[in-house]
Amino acid sequence: MSLNSEMDLMRQVPFFADFTDDQLRLLAFGAETRSYRAKQVLFRQGDLADSAFIVLDGEIRMTISSDGRDLDSQHLYAGSLIGELALVAETRRTAMAIAVEDLRVIQIRRSLFRRVMDEYPELAEEIHARMSSRLTNLVADLQQVVDMLDGVPQEAASMEDAMTFAMKD
C-alpha cells in the first residue's frame, strides 16, 4: 500500500480526521503494515498495549471475557481503529483481538505517535482535550450505571442480571 493510500485511510478514521497532511504523512511513514492469517491472535485481553491498529482489510473479532466466559464481542472491519488509548497512555488490552479472516492492519506504535505529538504541540493539546472529554463522558455514564445498580437487590445482582438491568431504558 502506498504512503498516500495509507494517509487517505487514516483521514477517514474519526480520531485522525483533523490531522494535517504533514502529520498524517509522519504517522503513515513510521507505521507498520502487518498481516495476520484467519484465527491468528493480534493481542490478548490483559496484554500490555503499546500501539493502535487501523484495519486495512479483513475482519477482527474483539472479545471481552471474564472467568473463562465471553461477556461481549464485536466485529470490526476496514477503517476501524483499535486501541487508540494505547497511543497516549500505558495501558492493558481490554479485549482479545482475533483475525476472523486474513487481515491487514496498520500498526501505529506509541513511540511514533509521541514523536508526532512532540513535533506538533497544538495537535497534542487537541488530542488531550478530546480524550479528556471522552473520559468525562465515560465517568458520567458509569455513574448512571452505578445509580441504576444501587436499586438492584444484592442477591439478584449477578453479572448477567446487572448487565440486563443496565441495558434497560
N, C-alpha and C positions, 0 to 999 in steps of 0.2 A: 504494500500500500504506500502511496506517495505521501510526502510531508503535507502537501496541500489537501489531500483526501482526509488525512487524519485531523487536520485543522478544521475542515468542514464538518466532520462528525462531532468533534469536540464542541464546536459552536452550537450544535443542535441540542447539546446536553444543558439543561437549565443552569446547573452550577457554573458552567463556563460561558454562558451566553453573553456576559458583559465584558469578557476578556477582549483585549485588542488583538489585532493580528500578530503583533510582535510578541505579546505574552503567550498566545496560543502556539506560535512558532517555537518558542523556547521549550514549552511543555512537550510538544509533539516531537521535537528533535531529540530530547532527552528521554522520552518514554520508550518502553519496550513493547514490541508486539509479540504476544505469546500464543501458542496453540495448545489445545487440550483435546484429547480423544473423548468420545462418549463415555460416560460413567467415571471419568477421572475427577478427582477432588482438587479444587483450586485451593481451598483452605477449610479448616475445621473450626467449629464453634469453640471459642476459648483460646485459639491461637493468637499470638501477638500480631498486631496489624501494623504494617509499615508502608502500605500502599493502597491505592484505589484502582479500580478496574473499570474500563468502559468496554462494553460488549460491542465488538465489530460485527460479528455474525455468529449465529448459533443460538443456543438456549441454555440458561443456567437455572437450576432449581436451588433456591435458598431455603434451608430448613432450620427451624429453631426447635431444639429438643430439651427435655428435662427428665431426669430419671429414666433414660432409655426410651422415652416416648416422644414422638413428634407432636409438638403443640401447634405449629404453624408452618406453612410453607407457601412460597410463591415462585412463579416463573418469571424470569427476566430475559429480555430479547435485545436485539441490536439497538444501540443508542442508550442503553441503561447504564447508570453509574452505580457502582457498588463500593461502599466503604469510604465515602468522602471524609468522614470524621478522622480517619487514619492519616489524612493529608495534613491535618493541623494539630493532632494530639496523639500521644502514645495511648493506645487502647488495645483492647482484645476484640476478636471477631465475635459478633453476637449471634452468628448463624453459620451453618456449614454450607459451602457452595460446591455444587457438583455439576459438571457438564452433562446435560441431557443428551446432547448430540455433539458432533465435532464442533469445536468452538474456537474462535479467535478473539482475543481481547487486547486492549492497550493497557499496560500496567504503568501507573504513574507512582513513583516512589516518593515518600515524604521528603527525603533529602532534596530531590529535584524541585518539588513544589515549594519548599522553603527557600531555595535559591531564587526562584521566580518572585516570591514574596519579598525577599531582600532587595531584589532589583527594582521592584515596583511597590514601594511602601503604601501608596494610595490604594492599590489593589488589596494589599494586606488589611488595610483598615476597612474596606468594603466587605471582605470575606469575614472579618471579625464581627462586624455589625450584623451581617446576615446570620451567622452561626449563633450569635447571642440572642437574636430574635427567635430563631428556631428553638433554642433551649428554653427560653422564657415560655413560649407556647407549649412546649412539651411538659414543663413543670405544671402549668395550669391544667393541661389535660389530665396529667397524673393525679392532681389534686381532686379533680372531678371524680375519677375512678375511686380514689380513697374515700371520698364523701359517700359515694354510692355503696361501697362495700361496708361502710360503717352501719348500714341498715340491714345487712345480711346476718342472720343468726350464726354464731360461731360454728355450731355443729354442721351447718349446711354449707359452709364456706370451703368446699373442696376446690381445687384449681379449676375443674370443669364448670362447677356451679358459679364460681366467681367470674369466669370468662363469659358465661352465658348471661349472668346478671349485668355485667359491664357492657355487653353488646346491646342490651335492651334500650330502647329510646322512647 
